Amino acid sequence: MEPEVLRGHAGPPGGAHAEAIEFWFDGMADAKPRRRINTNAIIWAAAVVALILIFYGVRQLTRPRLPLRVTTPELENLVRSSSTNGKVEPVSNFAAHAPLAGVVRELYVHAGEQVKKGQLLLQLDGDEARASVAQATAALRLAEANLQAVQGGGTQQQQLALSSSIEVARMNRDHAASDLAAVQKLEAQGAAAPDEVARLKQQLATANASLASLERQQAKPFAPADLNHAKAAVAQAQSARAAAAQTLADSNVRAPFTGVVYSLPVSRYDYVQPGSTLLAMADLSKMRVRAYFDEPEIGNLSVGDPVTIVWNAKPGITWRGKITALPSTVTNYGTRTVGEVLVSIETPPDGLLPNTDVTVTVVTQEVPDALTVPLEALHIEDGRNYVYVVAGDKLRRRQVEVGTRNLTQMQILSGISKNAVVALGTTNGAPVTEGIPIHIVR
């Protein structure tokens, strides 16, 4: 059927109405192809999505399962320890040094010999030391004599001179008193002038003062400064003699205690310089270790912590001890900053030698019946601790609370049970993530 506008149209074919009709037909023709293009795009997009889903599904179904090593938590006594190096030293140690330059006159021992307390071990040529003692003794006697003279009013000659001066002063006083008495009688009779009486009174006062001064000097014959100086001289002379006597005594080296001479670097007739080491001895039945712990580890140590000691020269032997003293400061030890910790050796130190290098291991903490997993099972993300547990054939992440750890194990306080199967790592090096399919490698 033709449209109504055609039936009612009477104008020429090329008029405005005809143009409108042509425009309507053209629009209809253009609209239909555009609807077909939009539909095709939707169909193609849906097909792409379907292909992606199919690919993903096939990928998931055909994805290889990662070979996984696993473990289960264990209840054990978790021990935290720290190891370092140390040096063995005797508790009672004695080293003799040459008190002065001289010759080793006699040797009475050899290295490794057991000696008794008080035993003579070595003798130096002591002629110079004996001369020093004699000289110091003479100086002491002179200082003591000077002190005695000061305290006794001086030497005998000084005392005689003082007594003579006192006698003269008394005679002058008596003479002045006699003259004054005679003039005073004459004054009473009007035969002496008052000025003469005054002059004689002054003369008597002067004589009395002079006598009093000499008598005080005789009663207390020394000034405090002189006495102090004389006493100081005696003390100095005593110290010098004591030092000389000690030097002479040190020329004869005796054992201060029972022990073993473990070092003897000199021979008979050797000439030694002052301060040279002559010998060293120790009580080898009482030994300790000076251990060098790095600064960050010092805070974990406590007096009484148990210690094990091993020496590479004696493999298979372990000595036991405990910490007896913590460091009071830190020092540089090679490239390390360490604190020196004293360790007693509780078991018999048989076989240990002074100055040997040993390995010291101290137990700083022990937790009984701790639920533990290997450290490699622990993962840390954003400050939180996680482990991966096996759930069927996949992994699930679990947040855990951890406690004490040592070099290999970590204590688990909460987050998993002792029956959990915990992932350690894959055998092919692939990372573990939540949800990955796995197969357990036994």
ChimeraX attribute file (.defattr): number of C-alpha atoms within 10 A of each C-alpha:
attribute: neighborCount
match mode: 1-to-1
recipient: residues
	/A:1	3
	/A:2	6
	/A:3	8
	/A:4	8
	/A:5	11
	/A:6	11
	/A:7	8
	/A:8	8
	/A:9	11
	/A:10	10
	/A:11	10
	/A:12	9
	/A:13	10
	/A:14	8
	/A:15	10
	/A:16	11
	/A:17	16
	/A:18	15
	/A:19	11
	/A:20	11
	/A:21	13
	/A:22	11
	/A:23	12
	/A:24	10
	/A:25	10
	/A:26	11
	/A:27	10
	/A:28	10
	/A:29	11
	/A:30	10
	/A:31	10
	/A:32	10
	/A:33	10
	/A:34	10
	/A:35	10
	/A:36	10
	/A:37	10
	/A:38	11
	/A:39	10
	/A:40	11
	/A:41	11
	/A:42	11
	/A:43	10
	/A:44	12
	/A:45	11
	/A:46	12
	/A:47	12
	/A:48	12
	/A:49	11
	/A:50	12
	/A:51	12
	/A:52	12
	/A:53	12
	/A:54	12
	/A:55	12
	/A:56	13
	/A:57	12
	/A:58	11
	/A:59	11
	/A:60	12
	/A:61	9
	/A:62	9
	/A:63	12
	/A:64	12
	/A:65	13
	/A:66	21
	/A:67	18
	/A:68	22
	/A:69	16
	/A:70	18
	/A:71	16
	/A:72	17
	/A:73	20
	/A:74	17
	/A:75	13
	/A:76	13
	/A:77	13
	/A:78	20
	/A:79	17
	/A:80	17
	/A:81	18
	/A:82	18
	/A:83	18
	/A:84	13
	/A:85	16
	/A:86	24
	/A:87	18
	/A:88	21
	/A:89	20
	/A:90	19
	/A:91	15
	/A:92	17
	/A:93	18
	/A:94	17
	/A:95	14
	/A:96	19
	/A:97	18
	/A:98	22
	/A:99	21
	/A:100	20
	/A:101	16
	/A:102	20
	/A:103	18
	/A:104	21
	/A:105	17
	/A:106	17
	/A:107	17
	/A:108	11
	/A:109	16
	/A:110	15
	/A:111	14
	/A:112	13
	/A:113	12
	/A:114	15
	/A:115	21
	/A:116	14
	/A:117	11
	/A:118	12
	/A:119	15
	/A:120	17
	/A:121	18
	/A:122	22
	/A:123	19
	/A:124	28
	/A:125	19
	/A:126	21
	/A:127	12
	/A:128	14
	/A:129	23
	/A:130	16
	/A:131	13
	/A:132	18
	/A:133	21
	/A:134	14
	/A:135	14
	/A:136	20
	/A:137	18
	/A:138	12
	/A:139	18
	/A:140	21
	/A:141	14
	/A:142	14
	/A:143	20
	/A:144	18
	/A:145	14
	/A:146	19
	/A:147	21
	/A:148	16
	/A:149	19
	/A:150	20
	/A:151	17
	/A:152	16
	/A:153	17
	/A:154	18
	/A:155	15
	/A:156	11
	/A:157	8
	/A:158	11
	/A:159	16
	/A:160	11
	/A:161	11
	/A:162	18
	/A:163	14
	/A:164	10
	/A:165	15
	/A:166	19
	/A:167	13
	/A:168	13
	/A:169	22
	/A:170	16
	/A:171	13
	/A:172	19
	/A:173	20
	/A:174	15
	/A:175	14
	/A:176	20
	/A:177	18
	/A:178	13
	/A:179	15
	/A:180	20
	/A:181	14
	/A:182	12
	/A:183	19
	/A:184	20
	/A:185	13
	/A:186	13
	/A:187	15
	/A:188	10
	/A:189	9
	/A:190	10
	/A:191	11
	/A:192	15
	/A:193	13
	/A:194	12
	/A:195	9
	/A:196	13
	/A:197	20
	/A:198	13
	/A:199	11
	/A:200	19
	/A:201	17
	/A:202	13
	/A:203	18
	/A:204	19
	/A:205	13
	/A:206	16
	/A:207	20
	/A:208	18
	/A:209	13
	/A:210	16
	/A:211	20
	/A:212	15
	/A:213	13
	/A:214	18
	/A:215	17
	/A:216	10
	/A:217	15
	/A:218	17
	/A:219	11
	/A:220	13
	/A:221	19
	/A:222	16
	/A:223	11
	/A:224	10
	/A:225	9
	/A:226	13
	/A:227	18
	/A:228	13
	/A:229	12
	/A:230	20
	/A:231	18
	/A:232	14
	/A:233	18
	/A:234	21
	/A:235	14
	/A:236	14
	/A:237	21
	/A:238	19
	/A:239	13
	/A:240	19
	/A:241	21
	/A:242	15
	/A:243	16
	/A:244	23
	/A:245	19
	/A:246	14
	/A:247	20
	/A:248	22
	/A:249	17
	/A:250	20
	/A:251	24
	/A:252	17
	/A:253	21
	/A:254	18
	/A:255	22
	/A:256	17
	/A:257	17
	/A:258	17
	/A:259	21
	/A:260	21
	/A:261	23
	/A:262	19
	/A:263	18
	/A:264	18
	/A:265	11
	/A:266	15
	/A:267	15
	/A:268	14
	/A:269	14
	/A:270	13
	/A:271	15
	/A:272	19
	/A:273	14
	/A:274	11
	/A:275	12
	/A:276	16
	/A:277	17
	/A:278	19
	/A:279	22
	/A:280	18
	/A:281	27
	/A:282	26
	/A:283	19
	/A:284	24
	/A:285	15
	/A:286	18
	/A:287	24
	/A:288	25
	/A:289	29
	/A:290	22
	/A:291	25
	/A:292	25
	/A:293	24
	/A:294	19
	/A:295	15
	/A:296	10
	/A:297	13
	/A:298	18
	/A:299	10
	/A:300	13
	/A:301	19
	/A:302	16
	/A:303	13
	/A:304	14
	/A:305	16
	/A:306	19
	/A:307	22
	/A:308	18
	/A:309	21
	/A:310	19
	/A:311	18
	/A:312	11
	/A:313	12
	/A:314	10
	/A:315	8
	/A:316	8
	/A:317	11
	/A:318	12
	/A:319	17
	/A:320	19
	/A:321	21
	/A:322	22
	/A:323	22
	/A:324	15
	/A:325	16
	/A:326	16
	/A:327	15
	/A:328	8
	/A:329	9
	/A:330	16
	/A:331	14
	/A:332	10
	/A:333	13
	/A:334	7
	/A:335	6
	/A:336	13
	/A:337	14
	/A:338	21
	/A:339	23
	/A:340	22
	/A:341	21
	/A:342	20
	/A:343	29
	/A:344	21
	/A:345	22
	/A:346	16
	/A:347	12
	/A:348	13
	/A:349	17
	/A:350	11
	/A:351	10
	/A:352	22
	/A:353	15
	/A:354	18
	/A:355	13
	/A:356	14
	/A:357	20
	/A:358	20
	/A:359	17
	/A:360	25
	/A:361	20
	/A:362	23
	/A:363	18
	/A:364	18
	/A:365	17
	/A:366	13
	/A:367	15
	/A:368	10
	/A:369	12
	/A:370	20
	/A:371	24
	/A:372	24
	/A:373	23
	/A:374	19
	/A:375	15
	/A:376	13
	/A:377	18
	/A:378	20
	/A:379	15
	/A:380	10
	/A:381	7
	/A:382	5
	/A:383	7
	/A:384	11
	/A:385	15
	/A:386	18
	/A:387	21
	/A:388	26
	/A:389	22
	/A:390	21
	/A:391	15
	/A:392	10
	/A:393	12
	/A:394	17
	/A:395	21
	/A:396	17
	/A:397	18
	/A:398	14
	/A:399	16
	/A:400	16
	/A:401	13
	/A:402	18
	/A:403	13
	/A:404	17
	/A:405	20
	/A:406	15
	/A:407	11
	/A:408	11
	/A:409	19
	/A:410	22
	/A:411	24
	/A:412	22
	/A:413	15
	/A:414	12
	/A:415	13
	/A:416	19
	/A:417	13
	/A:418	14
	/A:419	10
	/A:420	14
	/A:421	17
	/A:422	27
	/A:423	23
	/A:424	21
	/A:425	18
	/A:426	18
	/A:427	12
	/A:428	9
	/A:429	10
	/A:430	11
	/A:431	9
	/A:432	19
	/A:433	12
	/A:434	13
	/A:435	14
	/A:436	16
	/A:437	20
	/A:438	20
	/A:439	16
	/A:440	15
	/A:441	11
	/A:442	8
